């Protein structure tokens, strides 16, 4: 298996999705970086754990 890692989200797409869902984009712009950091860390931890097996 080729090693890989999640580096981050496409924030333009995330903000467009927020707008399409009716979420205030200013609030989304404030919150998304924090959410992204946690999700990237957790996804990479999961991927790393899958390599051990």
Backbone as ProteinMPNN parsed JSONL, in Angstrom:
{"seq_chain_A": "XXXXXXXXXXXXXXXXXXXXXXXXXXXXXXXXXXXXXXXXXXXXXXXXXXXXX", "coords_chain_A": {"N_chain_A": [[0.841, -1.172, 0.0], [0.517, 2.231, -0.776], [1.896, 4.821, 1.119], [0.149, 7.61, 2.504], [-1.349, 10.811, 3.217], [-3.79, 12.94, 4.706], [-3.983, 16.294, 3.974], [-5.52, 18.556, 4.175], [-8.634, 20.38, 3.826], [-10.6, 21.416, 0.991], [-11.225, 24.552, 1.202], [-12.697, 26.44, -0.222], [-14.658, 24.899, -1.427], [-15.858, 23.894, 0.885], [-16.907, 26.226, 2.05], [-18.662, 26.98, 0.025], [-20.447, 24.859, 0.17], [-21.448, 25.286, 2.746], [-22.77, 27.728, 2.319], [-24.685, 26.891, 0.437], [-26.19, 25.271, 2.055], [-27.365, 27.064, 3.664], [-26.006, 28.055, 5.821], [-24.516, 30.576, 7.776], [-21.943, 32.2, 6.193], [-19.841, 33.696, 7.263], [-19.656, 32.801, 9.885], [-19.117, 30.106, 9.344], [-16.611, 30.385, 8.108], [-15.108, 31.134, 10.28], [-15.3, 28.883, 11.967], [-14.653, 26.56, 10.473], [-11.753, 26.156, 10.042], [-10.877, 25.225, 12.594], [-12.403, 22.897, 12.905], [-11.504, 21.5, 10.676], [-8.798, 21.035, 11.362], [-8.995, 19.186, 13.489], [-10.333, 17.068, 12.203], [-8.52, 16.371, 10.136], [-6.334, 15.516, 11.654], [-7.486, 13.281, 12.994], [-8.298, 11.654, 10.829], [-5.809, 11.063, 9.678], [-4.652, 9.677, 11.809], [-6.318, 7.42, 11.852], [-5.749, 6.339, 9.318], [-3.051, 5.76, 9.638], [-3.2, 3.845, 11.643], [-4.417, 1.775, 10.242], [-2.359, 0.889, 8.671], [-0.729, -0.518, 10.339], [-1.731, -3.052, 10.594]], "CA_chain_A": [[0.0, 0.0, 0.0], [1.263, 3.474, -0.833], [1.567, 5.7, 2.229], [-0.434, 8.897, 2.147], [-1.854, 11.578, 4.343], [-4.73, 14.015, 4.424], [-3.333, 17.56, 4.296], [-6.502, 19.574, 4.513], [-9.865, 20.435, 3.047], [-10.787, 22.479, 0.013], [-12.058, 25.503, 1.945], [-13.657, 27.071, -1.144], [-15.777, 23.966, -1.545], [-16.531, 23.826, 2.184], [-17.695, 27.447, 2.209], [-19.767, 26.913, -0.942], [-21.407, 23.926, 0.743], [-22.095, 25.986, 3.858], [-23.705, 28.697, 1.74], [-25.79, 26.142, -0.172], [-27.004, 24.722, 3.138], [-27.961, 28.167, 4.397], [-25.202, 28.379, 7.001], [-23.862, 31.876, 7.676], [-20.579, 31.934, 5.725], [-18.862, 34.3, 8.174], [-19.497, 31.857, 10.994], [-18.438, 28.93, 8.796], [-15.205, 30.745, 7.894], [-14.466, 31.138, 11.602], [-15.3, 27.563, 12.599], [-14.11, 25.48, 9.643], [-10.341, 25.8, 10.28], [-10.769, 24.425, 13.816], [-12.973, 21.584, 12.597], [-10.589, 20.864, 9.725], [-7.599, 20.571, 12.066], [-9.334, 17.969, 14.23], [-10.653, 15.996, 11.253], [-7.287, 15.946, 9.466], [-5.559, 14.737, 12.622], [-8.152, 12.003, 13.243], [-8.223, 10.837, 9.612], [-4.445, 10.566, 9.546], [-4.475, 8.651, 12.844], [-7.004, 6.211, 11.373], [-4.986, 5.783, 8.195], [-1.805, 5.212, 10.198], [-3.571, 2.62, 12.353], [-4.701, 0.758, 9.237], [-1.081, 0.399, 8.114], [-0.076, -1.394, 11.308], [-2.301, -4.392, 10.521]], "C_chain_A": [[0.893, 1.244, 0.0], [0.887, 4.353, 0.356], [1.011, 7.031, 1.728], [-0.916, 9.596, 3.404], [-2.858, 12.604, 3.846], [-4.058, 15.31, 4.863], [-4.322, 18.639, 4.7], [-7.704, 19.476, 3.603], [-9.777, 21.526, 2.001], [-11.76, 23.472, 0.652], [-13.044, 26.239, 1.038], [-14.887, 26.193, -1.294], [-16.561, 23.888, -0.235], [-17.405, 25.061, 2.42], [-18.866, 27.487, 1.237], [-20.852, 25.971, -0.431], [-22.172, 24.575, 1.897], [-23.142, 26.971, 3.332], [-24.919, 27.996, 1.143], [-26.732, 25.574, 0.884], [-27.654, 25.81, 3.989], [-27.232, 28.531, 5.681], [-24.54, 29.737, 6.766], [-22.385, 31.655, 7.336], [-19.513, 32.586, 6.6], [-18.603, 33.387, 9.373], [-18.751, 30.613, 10.517], [-16.946, 29.206, 8.599], [-14.432, 30.781, 9.209], [-14.292, 29.731, 12.162], [-14.595, 26.477, 11.795], [-12.628, 25.176, 9.877], [-10.128, 24.954, 11.528], [-11.273, 23.001, 13.582], [-12.039, 20.809, 11.676], [-9.376, 20.282, 10.442], [-7.859, 19.27, 12.807], [-9.58, 16.814, 13.265], [-9.41, 15.48, 10.535], [-6.466, 15.076, 10.407], [-6.164, 13.348, 12.828], [-8.09, 11.091, 12.018], [-6.823, 10.252, 9.432], [-4.12, 9.513, 10.599], [-5.118, 7.34, 12.411], [-6.229, 5.544, 10.254], [-3.699, 5.144, 8.679], [-2.095, 3.898, 10.929], [-3.863, 1.485, 11.394], [-3.443, 0.157, 8.63], [-0.406, -0.577, 9.038], [-0.515, -2.853, 11.149], [-1.906, -5.16, 9.375]], "O_chain_A": [[1.905, 1.29, 0.7], [-0.294, 4.611, 0.587], [1.375, 7.504, 0.652], [-0.889, 9.039, 4.502], [-2.781, 13.072, 2.711], [-3.61, 15.415, 6.005], [-3.992, 19.533, 5.48], [-7.784, 18.612, 2.731], [-8.971, 22.45, 2.117], [-12.972, 23.256, 0.642], [-14.123, 26.622, 1.49], [-16.017, 26.681, -1.288], [-17.79, 23.824, -0.249], [-18.519, 24.946, 2.932], [-19.944, 27.972, 1.582], [-22.041, 26.252, -0.58], [-23.39, 24.43, 2.008], [-24.26, 27.035, 3.844], [-26.05, 28.45, 1.318], [-27.927, 25.416, 0.638], [-28.402, 25.515, 4.921], [-27.777, 29.233, 6.532], [-24.058, 30.01, 5.666], [-21.66, 31.007, 8.091], [-18.392, 32.083, 6.675], [-17.463, 33.228, 9.811], [-17.856, 30.122, 11.205], [-16.113, 28.349, 8.894], [-13.236, 30.49, 9.239], [-13.262, 29.419, 12.761], [-14.001, 25.567, 12.374], [-12.271, 23.998, 9.908], [-9.286, 24.056, 11.526], [-10.648, 22.03, 14.007], [-11.809, 19.615, 11.869], [-8.97, 19.155, 10.157], [-7.04, 18.353, 12.762], [-9.091, 15.706, 13.484], [-9.263, 14.273, 10.347], [-5.961, 14.026, 10.01], [-5.442, 12.35, 12.837], [-7.857, 9.889, 12.151], [-6.674, 9.083, 9.075], [-3.393, 8.56, 10.318], [-4.532, 6.271, 12.584], [-6.069, 4.323, 10.243], [-3.302, 4.093, 8.177], [-1.315, 2.949, 10.837], [-3.578, 0.33, 11.712], [-3.469, -0.967, 8.129], [0.406, -1.389, 8.594], [0.216, -3.774, 11.515], [-2.333, -6.304, 9.221]]}, "name": "protein", "num_of_chains": 1, "seq": "XXXXXXXXXXXXXXXXXXXXXXXXXXXXXXXXXXXXXXXXXXXXXXXXXXXXX"}
